[in-house]
Amino acid sequence: MFSDVLLNYDWEETTSRIAGKTAADVERALGKRHPDLDDFMALVSPAAAPYLEQMAALSRLYTQERFGKTISMYIPMYITNSCTNSCVYCGFNRHNLFDRVVLTMPQIEDECKAIRRLAPFENLLLVTGENPKVAGTDYLEEALRTCRPYFNNLTMEVMPLPAEDYERLTHSGLNGVVCFQETYHREKYKVYHPAGMKSKFEWRVNGFDRMGQAGVHKIGMGVLIGLEDWRTDVTMMALHLRYLRKHYWRTRYSVNFPRMRPAAGGFQPNVLMSDRELAQLTFAFRIFDHDVDISYSTRERPDFRDNMLTLGATSLSAGSKTDPGGYYTYPQSLEQFAVSDERTPHEVADAIRRAGYEVVWKDWDKVFD
């Protein structure tokens, strides 16, 4: 399991190694077609900041070689904000006082219909809080079957599950799973997740192994930018991605770098990442892994997303509601976080086309199930 591999990497030592990278290290990394983890550290280090234009050019080259000039579109559907966790940064924290919602299957179907009226989305991301008593595997399976007639590609961002449950859900329409480790800092992880199942570091970080063992078609990864030193966290994620590719090579992978946004509870990020740093991180990941899908959500501003769609990003969300039932059933309920890009899906699609890129609404078909 990856938790055993991670024990070989000391957080403070890794942080120090990144800080010690030089211009020569960056140039060496940029000269390699397939950089290793040490090269990745150089590419995300402060020493790489003067090389941003060169990194951008390489990122664009590798992205177009692998994905062409295309951007895949997806949309999230939050189906419950009920949660038993106490994540200090999340609006769904169980201690925040607001009405909890668990959508029924007819309500989920209404949300599907409302999304279909917005735009021709085929890639749907189902999102829940973590409350297995009211939204466990049985509920998720029923939700997948309810959504399947409306969408060709179904991905979940839900609580980590046993491998057998992931496999079971693949037979009910599940194509992919997204899970945010939030931070790979083992000691600090407990500070941000003091109670609930999410407080169990090994269970969460080894969830990706269980997805791979279950044969999940696509696995999405991410850390929450704003908790700990972002350079160290993303280096651990790069290590994790390479580990997963080695052990579960039939699976596709995606990465996401969400910067913290305001949420109920008032938690403020400990670390701030600038636009230039987020761009640097995006380029570094593309140079490190030419095949990984890089996703940008509506957390980011429209102008920044428009710039990054030609430089390394390969999928964008649009028209997102981060509250359960937000498209039709409960349009005024509590959001998990505030969005920055409030454009309609068609406005985002128009921006993609103006950049000379093709909008891909569908990249998966039921015939391949």
C-alpha positions as CSV (number, residue, x, y, z in Angstrom):
1,M,0.0,0.0,0.0
2,F,1.1,3.5,-0.7
3,S,1.1,4.5,3.0
4,D,4.1,2.1,3.4
5,V,6.0,3.8,0.6
6,L,5.2,7.2,2.0
7,L,7.0,6.3,5.2
8,N,10.3,6.5,3.3
9,Y,9.8,10.2,2.6
10,D,10.3,12.7,5.4
11,W,8.3,15.8,5.1
12,E,10.9,18.3,6.4
13,E,13.7,16.7,4.4
14,T,11.6,16.9,1.2
15,T,10.8,20.5,1.9
16,S,14.5,21.2,2.3
17,R,15.4,19.4,-0.9
18,I,12.9,21.5,-2.9
19,A,14.2,24.7,-1.4
20,G,17.8,23.8,-2.3
21,K,17.1,23.3,-6.0
22,T,19.2,25.5,-8.3
23,A,18.8,26.9,-11.8
24,A,21.1,24.1,-13.0
25,D,18.7,21.6,-11.5
26,V,15.7,23.2,-13.3
27,E,17.6,23.3,-16.6
28,R,18.5,19.6,-16.2
29,A,14.9,18.8,-15.6
30,L,13.7,20.8,-18.6
31,G,16.2,18.9,-20.8
32,K,14.6,15.5,-20.0
33,R,11.7,14.0,-22.0
34,H,10.6,12.0,-18.9
35,P,11.7,13.7,-15.6
36,D,11.9,11.8,-12.4
37,L,10.7,12.9,-8.9
38,D,13.8,14.8,-8.2
39,D,13.3,16.7,-11.4
40,F,9.8,17.4,-10.4
41,M,11.0,19.0,-7.2
42,A,13.2,21.3,-9.2
43,L,10.2,22.3,-11.5
44,V,8.0,23.3,-8.5
45,S,10.9,24.9,-6.6
46,P,11.4,28.7,-6.3
47,A,14.4,28.3,-8.6
48,A,12.0,27.5,-11.5
49,A,10.1,30.8,-11.3
50,P,12.4,32.5,-13.9
51,Y,11.7,29.6,-16.3
52,L,8.0,29.9,-16.5
53,E,7.8,30.8,-20.2
54,Q,9.9,27.8,-21.1
55,M,7.9,25.5,-18.9
56,A,4.7,26.8,-20.5
57,A,5.9,26.1,-23.9
58,L,6.8,22.5,-23.0
59,S,3.5,22.0,-21.2
60,R,1.6,23.2,-24.3
61,L,3.7,20.9,-26.5
62,Y,3.2,17.8,-24.4
63,T,-0.5,18.5,-23.9
64,Q,-1.2,18.9,-27.6
65,E,0.8,15.8,-28.4
66,R,-1.3,13.7,-26.1
67,F,-4.7,15.4,-26.1
68,G,-4.7,17.6,-29.2
69,K,-6.5,21.0,-29.0
70,T,-9.4,19.7,-27.0
71,I,-11.0,20.5,-23.6
72,S,-13.3,18.1,-21.9
73,M,-16.3,19.5,-20.1
74,Y,-17.9,18.2,-16.9
75,I,-20.3,19.3,-14.2
76,P,-20.7,18.3,-10.5
77,M,-23.9,17.3,-8.9
78,Y,-23.9,17.4,-5.1
79,I,-26.5,14.9,-3.8
80,T,-26.0,15.3,-0.1
81,N,-24.3,17.6,2.4
82,S,-24.8,15.3,5.3
83,C,-21.5,14.5,6.9
84,T,-20.1,12.9,10.0
85,N,-16.6,14.5,9.7
86,S,-15.2,17.6,11.4
87,C,-12.9,19.0,8.7
88,V,-12.0,22.4,9.9
89,Y,-11.9,24.0,6.4
90,C,-15.2,22.6,5.0
91,G,-18.7,24.1,4.9
92,F,-20.1,20.6,5.4
93,N,-18.4,20.2,8.8
94,R,-20.8,18.4,11.1
95,H,-20.6,21.2,13.6
96,N,-21.9,23.8,11.2
97,L,-25.6,24.4,11.9
98,F,-27.7,24.2,8.8
99,D,-30.3,21.9,7.4
100,R,-28.8,18.7,6.0
101,V,-30.0,17.4,2.7
102,V,-30.0,13.9,1.2
103,L,-31.6,14.0,-2.2
104,T,-34.1,11.2,-3.0
105,M,-33.9,9.4,-6.3
106,P,-36.7,11.4,-7.9
107,Q,-34.9,14.6,-6.8
108,I,-31.7,13.3,-8.3
109,E,-33.5,12.6,-11.5
110,D,-34.9,16.2,-11.5
111,E,-31.3,17.5,-11.1
112,C,-30.2,15.3,-14.0
113,K,-33.0,16.8,-16.2
114,A,-32.1,20.3,-15.1
115,I,-28.4,19.8,-16.0
116,R,-29.4,18.4,-19.4
117,R,-31.3,21.6,-20.1
118,L,-28.2,23.6,-19.3
119,A,-25.9,22.1,-21.9
120,P,-25.1,18.7,-23.5
121,F,-22.9,17.5,-20.6
122,E,-22.1,13.7,-20.7
123,N,-19.5,13.8,-17.9
124,L,-21.2,14.0,-14.5
125,L,-19.4,14.2,-11.1
126,L,-21.5,13.0,-8.2
127,V,-20.4,14.5,-4.9
128,T,-21.4,13.7,-1.3
129,G,-20.4,14.4,2.3
130,E,-19.3,11.4,4.3
131,N,-22.2,9.8,6.1
132,P,-22.5,6.1,5.4
133,K,-25.6,5.6,7.4
134,V,-27.7,7.8,5.1
135,A,-25.6,7.8,1.9
136,G,-23.7,4.6,1.9
137,T,-22.9,2.2,-0.9
138,D,-26.5,1.2,-1.4
139,Y,-27.5,4.8,-1.8
140,L,-24.6,5.5,-4.2
141,E,-25.4,2.5,-6.3
142,E,-29.0,3.7,-6.6
143,A,-27.9,7.2,-7.5
144,L,-25.6,5.9,-10.2
145,R,-28.4,3.9,-11.7
146,T,-30.7,6.9,-11.6
147,C,-28.2,9.1,-13.4
148,R,-27.0,6.6,-15.9
149,P,-29.8,7.1,-18.5
150,Y,-28.9,10.8,-18.7
151,F,-25.1,10.7,-18.8
152,N,-22.5,8.5,-20.5
153,N,-19.7,9.0,-18.0
154,L,-20.3,8.9,-14.2
155,T,-17.6,9.8,-11.7
156,M,-17.9,10.0,-7.9
157,E,-16.3,12.2,-5.3
158,V,-17.4,10.4,-2.1
159,M,-16.1,8.8,1.0
160,P,-13.3,6.2,0.6
161,L,-14.8,2.7,0.2
162,P,-13.6,-0.9,0.4
163,A,-12.3,-2.4,-2.8
164,E,-15.3,-4.7,-3.1
165,D,-17.6,-1.7,-3.0
166,Y,-15.8,0.2,-5.7
167,E,-15.9,-2.9,-7.9
168,R,-19.6,-3.3,-7.1
169,L,-20.3,0.3,-8.2
170,T,-18.4,-0.2,-11.5
171,H,-21.2,-2.7,-12.4
172,S,-23.8,0.0,-11.7
173,G,-22.4,2.7,-14.1
174,L,-19.4,4.0,-12.2
175,N,-16.5,5.1,-14.6
176,G,-14.3,7.1,-12.3
177,V,-13.5,8.1,-8.7
178,V,-12.1,11.4,-7.5
179,C,-10.5,11.6,-4.0
180,F,-8.6,14.6,-2.5
181,Q,-6.0,13.5,0.0
182,E,-6.2,17.2,1.2
183,T,-2.6,16.9,2.6
184,Y,0.1,14.2,2.7
185,H,1.5,15.7,5.9
186,R,0.7,12.7,8.2
187,E,1.0,14.6,11.5
188,K,-0.9,17.8,10.4
189,Y,-3.6,15.7,8.7
190,K,-5.1,14.9,12.1
191,V,-5.3,18.6,13.0
192,Y,-7.5,19.4,10.0
193,H,-9.5,16.2,10.4
194,P,-10.0,15.8,14.1
195,A,-13.0,13.4,14.0
196,G,-14.9,11.1,11.8
197,M,-13.8,8.4,9.3
198,K,-11.8,11.1,7.4
199,S,-9.4,11.4,10.4
200,K,-7.9,8.0,9.5
201,F,-4.9,8.9,7.3
202,E,-4.0,5.4,6.2
203,W,-7.6,4.5,5.2
204,R,-7.8,7.6,3.0
205,V,-4.4,7.5,1.4
206,N,-4.7,3.8,0.7
207,G,-8.1,4.3,-0.9
208,F,-6.4,4.9,-4.2
209,D,-4.9,1.4,-4.0
210,R,-8.4,0.0,-3.4
211,M,-9.7,1.9,-6.5
212,G,-6.9,0.4,-8.6
213,Q,-7.5,-3.1,-7.2
214,A,-11.2,-2.8,-8.1
215,G,-10.4,-1.8,-11.7
216,V,-11.9,1.7,-11.6
217,H,-11.4,3.1,-15.1
218,K,-10.2,6.6,-14.0
219,I,-8.8,7.9,-10.7
220,G,-8.7,11.6,-9.8
221,M,-6.2,12.9,-7.3
222,G,-5.7,16.3,-5.5
223,V,-4.4,18.1,-2.5
224,L,-6.1,21.2,-1.0
225,I,-3.8,24.2,-1.6
226,G,-3.8,26.3,1.5
227,L,-3.3,23.7,4.3
228,E,0.5,23.0,4.2
229,D,3.5,23.9,2.1
230,W,2.1,23.3,-1.4
231,R,5.4,22.4,-3.0
232,T,5.9,19.5,-0.6
233,D,2.3,18.4,-0.8
234,V,2.3,18.2,-4.6
235,T,5.7,16.4,-4.6
236,M,4.1,13.7,-2.5
237,M,1.2,13.6,-4.9
238,A,3.6,13.2,-7.8
239,L,5.2,10.3,-6.0
240,H,1.8,8.8,-5.4
241,L,0.8,9.2,-9.1
242,R,3.9,7.5,-10.3
243,Y,3.3,4.7,-7.7
244,L,-0.2,4.2,-9.0
245,R,0.8,4.2,-12.6
246,K,3.3,1.4,-11.9
247,H,0.9,-0.8,-9.9
248,Y,-2.4,-0.1,-11.7
249,W,-1.3,0.7,-15.3
250,R,-4.6,0.0,-16.9
251,T,-6.2,2.9,-15.1
252,R,-6.3,6.6,-16.3
253,Y,-5.5,9.4,-14.0
254,S,-6.3,13.0,-13.4
255,V,-5.1,15.7,-11.0
256,N,-6.6,18.8,-9.6
257,F,-5.1,21.7,-7.6
258,P,-8.0,23.4,-5.7
259,R,-7.0,26.6,-4.0
260,M,-9.0,27.2,-0.8
261,R,-12.1,29.3,-1.2
262,P,-14.3,30.8,1.5
263,A,-16.6,28.3,3.3
264,A,-18.9,28.3,6.2
265,G,-17.0,28.1,9.5
266,G,-14.5,30.9,8.7
267,F,-11.3,28.8,8.2
268,Q,-8.6,30.8,6.5
269,P,-5.9,29.2,4.4
270,N,-2.4,28.8,6.0
271,V,-0.7,29.1,2.7
272,L,-1.5,31.3,-0.3
273,M,-0.7,30.3,-3.8
274,S,-0.4,33.0,-6.5
275,D,-1.6,32.6,-10.1
276,R,2.0,32.3,-11.3
277,E,2.6,29.6,-8.8
278,L,-0.5,27.7,-9.9
279,A,0.6,28.0,-13.5
280,Q,4.1,26.7,-12.5
281,L,2.6,23.7,-10.8
282,T,0.4,23.0,-13.8
283,F,3.3,23.1,-16.2
284,A,5.4,21.0,-13.8
285,F,2.8,18.2,-13.7
286,R,2.4,18.2,-17.4
287,I,6.2,18.0,-18.0
288,F,6.3,15.2,-15.3
289,D,3.4,13.2,-16.7
290,H,2.4,13.8,-20.3
291,D,-0.7,11.6,-20.1
292,V,-2.4,12.9,-16.9
293,D,-5.7,14.8,-17.2
294,I,-5.4,18.2,-15.6
295,S,-8.7,19.6,-14.4
296,Y,-9.7,23.1,-13.4
297,S,-12.9,23.7,-11.5
298,T,-15.0,26.9,-11.2
299,R,-13.0,27.7,-8.0
300,E,-10.7,29.6,-10.4
301,R,-11.4,33.0,-12.1
302,P,-12.6,33.0,-15.7
303,D,-9.6,34.9,-17.1
304,F,-7.1,32.5,-15.4
305,R,-9.0,29.4,-16.7
306,D,-9.1,30.8,-20.2
307,N,-5.4,31.3,-20.2
308,M,-4.6,27.8,-18.8
309,L,-6.8,26.0,-21.2
310,T,-4.2,26.5,-23.9
311,L,-1.2,25.7,-21.7
312,G,-1.9,22.4,-19.9
313,A,-5.4,22.1,-18.6
314,T,-7.5,19.4,-20.4
315,S,-10.8,19.5,-18.6
316,L,-13.0,22.2,-17.1
317,S,-16.2,22.3,-15.1
318,A,-18.8,24.9,-15.9
319,G,-22.2,26.1,-14.5
320,S,-21.3,24.4,-11.2
321,K,-23.6,24.4,-8.1
322,T,-21.8,23.2,-5.0
323,D,-24.9,22.7,-3.0
324,P,-27.2,19.6,-3.0
325,G,-30.2,20.1,-5.3
326,G,-28.7,23.4,-6.5
327,Y,-29.8,23.0,-10.1
328,Y,-33.5,22.5,-9.4
329,T,-34.6,21.1,-6.1
330,Y,-33.0,23.4,-3.5
331,P,-31.5,26.4,-5.4
332,Q,-30.7,28.4,-2.3
333,S,-29.1,25.8,0.0
334,L,-25.6,26.0,1.5
335,E,-22.7,25.8,-0.9
336,Q,-19.6,23.8,0.1
337,F,-17.4,26.6,-1.3
338,A,-17.9,29.8,-3.3
339,V,-17.3,29.6,-7.1
340,S,-15.3,32.2,-9.0
341,D,-16.3,31.4,-12.6
342,E,-20.0,32.0,-12.7
343,R,-20.3,31.9,-16.5
344,T,-22.8,29.5,-18.1
345,P,-21.6,26.3,-19.7
346,H,-22.2,27.8,-23.1
347,E,-20.2,30.9,-22.3
348,V,-17.3,28.7,-21.2
349,A,-17.6,26.7,-24.3
350,D,-17.5,29.8,-26.5
351,A,-14.3,30.9,-24.7
352,I,-12.8,27.6,-25.5
353,R,-13.7,27.8,-29.2
354,R,-12.4,31.4,-29.4
355,A,-9.0,30.0,-28.2
356,G,-9.0,27.7,-31.2
357,Y,-9.8,24.6,-29.1
358,E,-12.6,22.0,-29.5
359,V,-15.2,21.5,-26.8
360,V,-15.6,17.8,-25.9
361,W,-18.9,17.1,-24.1
362,K,-18.6,13.3,-24.4
363,D,-15.5,11.0,-24.3
364,W,-17.1,7.8,-23.1
365,D,-20.0,5.7,-24.4
366,K,-22.3,3.2,-22.7
367,V,-21.3,0.7,-25.4
368,F,-17.9,0.3,-23.8
369,D,-19.3,-0.6,-20.3
